[in-house]
Amino acid sequence: MSSRQRIRTHRQSVSLPPHLAQRVRTLAKTKRTSASKVILDLIERGVAAQEEEKDRFFALTERLVASKDAAEQRLLKAELAELVFGT
């Protein structure tokens, strides 16, 4: 990628509670990188995790709708409840 084809970025200011800011600085120091790069990595992982959770939810609902087996339906409902409510 040439310098003319750089990915455009958007500068965004984020306020962090002191305990999280310290953890970010510690991670950055451990990885020998900047706090900004650590924050970017954490955000990317969080967004990916949310997308995976959404995909899992829809896959479970599709399985539930397609299932004819009462025992499987109970298991799928329990999985969905855990995914949604964390119980």
C-alpha positions as CSV (number, residue, x, y, z in Angstrom):
1,M,0.0,0.0,0.0
2,S,1.5,3.3,-1.0
3,S,1.3,6.4,1.1
4,R,-1.4,7.7,-1.1
5,Q,-3.6,4.7,-0.4
6,R,-3.6,5.1,3.4
7,I,-6.7,4.1,5.3
8,R,-8.4,7.3,6.5
9,T,-8.8,7.5,10.2
10,H,-11.1,9.6,12.4
11,R,-9.8,11.1,15.6
12,Q,-12.0,10.4,18.6
13,S,-11.5,11.5,22.1
14,V,-12.5,9.1,24.8
15,S,-12.6,9.6,28.6
16,L,-11.6,6.6,30.6
17,P,-12.1,6.0,34.3
18,P,-8.7,6.1,36.1
19,H,-8.5,2.3,36.8
20,L,-9.1,1.5,33.1
21,A,-6.7,4.2,31.9
22,Q,-4.0,2.6,34.1
23,R,-4.8,-0.9,32.7
24,V,-4.5,0.4,29.2
25,R,-1.2,2.1,29.9
26,T,0.1,-1.1,31.5
27,L,-1.0,-3.2,28.5
28,A,0.7,-0.7,26.2
29,K,3.9,-0.8,28.1
30,T,3.8,-4.7,28.2
31,K,3.2,-4.8,24.4
32,R,5.6,-2.0,23.8
33,T,3.1,0.0,21.8
34,S,0.9,3.1,22.3
35,A,-2.2,3.4,24.5
36,S,-4.1,4.4,21.3
37,K,-3.2,1.1,19.6
38,V,-4.2,-0.9,22.7
39,I,-7.5,1.0,22.8
40,L,-8.1,0.3,19.1
41,D,-7.3,-3.4,19.5
42,L,-9.7,-3.6,22.4
43,I,-12.5,-1.9,20.5
44,E,-12.0,-4.1,17.4
45,R,-12.2,-7.2,19.6
46,G,-15.3,-5.9,21.4
47,V,-17.1,-5.1,18.2
48,A,-16.2,-8.5,16.7
49,A,-17.4,-10.3,19.9
50,Q,-20.7,-8.5,19.7
51,E,-21.1,-9.5,16.0
52,E,-20.3,-13.1,16.9
53,E,-22.8,-13.0,19.7
54,K,-25.5,-11.7,17.4
55,D,-24.7,-14.3,14.8
56,R,-24.9,-17.0,17.5
57,F,-28.3,-15.7,18.7
58,F,-29.8,-15.8,15.1
59,A,-28.3,-19.3,14.5
60,L,-29.9,-20.5,17.8
61,T,-33.3,-19.0,16.9
62,E,-33.2,-20.6,13.5
63,R,-32.4,-24.0,15.0
64,L,-35.2,-23.5,17.5
65,V,-37.8,-22.7,14.8
66,A,-36.7,-25.6,12.7
67,S,-36.6,-28.1,15.6
68,K,-39.4,-30.6,16.0
69,D,-37.8,-32.3,19.1
70,A,-39.2,-31.1,22.4
71,A,-36.0,-31.9,24.3
72,E,-33.8,-30.1,21.7
73,Q,-36.2,-27.1,21.9
74,R,-35.8,-26.9,25.7
75,L,-32.0,-27.0,25.4
76,L,-32.1,-24.3,22.7
77,K,-34.4,-22.1,24.8
78,A,-32.0,-22.5,27.7
79,E,-29.1,-21.5,25.5
80,L,-31.0,-18.5,24.2
81,A,-31.9,-17.4,27.8
82,E,-28.3,-17.7,28.9
83,L,-27.2,-15.7,25.9
84,V,-29.8,-13.0,26.4
85,F,-30.0,-12.8,30.2
86,G,-26.7,-14.3,31.2
87,T,-28.4,-16.9,33.5
